[in-house]
Amino acid sequence: MDSFELERRKLLKGMGLLGAGGVLTACGGGTSHSSDVGYWGGDGTTPPGDLGSTPPASACKTPVATIPLTIDASVAATGIPADVPIRAYITGLVKVPGQVFYRYDGQTMQPVQMLTGDNTVTDSTKAVTGLSGNTYDTNYPSIWADYSIALDRSCPTLVADLASFNTTTIPGFGTGPAAFSGRIWISVGTPQIPFTPRVGADPSGTGTVDGYTTPVVTAGGPGCYCLYDWLEFSWSATGELFLNTTQVDQYGFPISIQASGATVDGGIQGVYTQARSAILADLAAIGNPLFGSTLPVPGTGVAAGTYPPVANTQGILRALAPSSTSGATTSTYLDGVIAQALNAWKTTWLQVTCPSNALQQTYYGQTASDGKTLNFYNDEKMTGGVQFSFNDLTTYNVLDCNGTMTGVGVPQVGNLLGDLKNTGKAILAGFNRGVISSSTAAIDIDDSGTGSNYQPPLSQNFTSTTLPFNVWVQKFHAWSANGMAYGFAYDDVGDQDPSVHAQGTTGVTIILGQFA
């Protein structure tokens, strides 16, 4: 994993954490309500015949763009009736010094810097949302920005030209921290995702935005009653792309991705062997609210036709990842195996090897006398004393990939902090995958590409009949056509994530899958 991708992971991990609370370190789009570019014929004209019928492939013309990013939300791809609106939104930021937030304007086909002046939608000027009363008040801030780009329901839509991300539209745009990192959001149904650029008091609407409100996955916050999902991506000035699907926080609906370019790793990602309806039914059948919780369509304040027919949604907006469920913070699901492992490491060493570490590849851990603090040393002779410690191994922190193992509240800086995080994510991944027990003496997150030194072997993930593991993650890997999924924040450990990496990128294709 190169430095560019490491920076992206750090940023998107932070985005995921902040997103649930409201303000993301990423940016959003302008006030474009639709884009004719890339529609039928590319000229905005209406296709002949019934909009509910899918035209032959030859009728869908190739989008005209230097580096096209297209989304296929057609009836044929989704099974969603043609009269249901589907929209895209692109938000992100560039860390040049500081953070500059952008959105993508589907009318001008350019990234545009966020301004608080984008917040123009109010209760009196609101777009048609299909929501009313308390349901509307919960879902929408008092003022918000419409960053939506309407998607054609007959043909793939040209949503963005990645060539428009350049130093003219984004001063300072480059590689690494100066690359663009963000999300591609997709909403299905009438409710639009509300984004709210924030900067504090700014009557002029021209102040530099220092964050923005994004939709939450659980009930009770902005955007919660929108049916949505998203993709995470980074785009570099050299044409290097990282793009992945994710179920770290929730599962809305199936999305697959593919890129073309000079070199492409990852192939097609996000293809599932089950439709959305079957996935939701299988999660419910687990019988454990930690893995089967969902957010239903609200029962009041919803106009007819606001969401796709119940046949497509089962009355459910999304399934919630374990860390997003109401009982996650107090769950003891993994506490037993964690306690057994910590107890064993009082008298034996836990050797954790991360070949990408900057200072040294291997650190040696031993549990302190308090039974909960795991201290790591340079070697078994404890040369140099304690290098770093983890004192909050809990079920919630494992499921959420949170706490000292990710560097939260840890005073170390620089390379040692990087080594700490690598060691922590190795442990977090192991407990999520059910491969750490009281007999575990070594973990090696081999990043050679061959996995020949990986320990415990990746083939043991989610196979134990005696050790608990994150069933949510196991299920999505099982449903995935190629076995790849992003079910927890460090599911990329061991290259188990559904990521596409392209260099010299020439195009990106996103396809919504079948809902029922």
Summary of the structure (lengths in Angstrom):
residues: 516
radius of gyration: 23.1
end to end distance: 36.6
largest distance: 77.9
contacts: 1806
relative contact order: 0.14
helix: 23%
strand: 25%
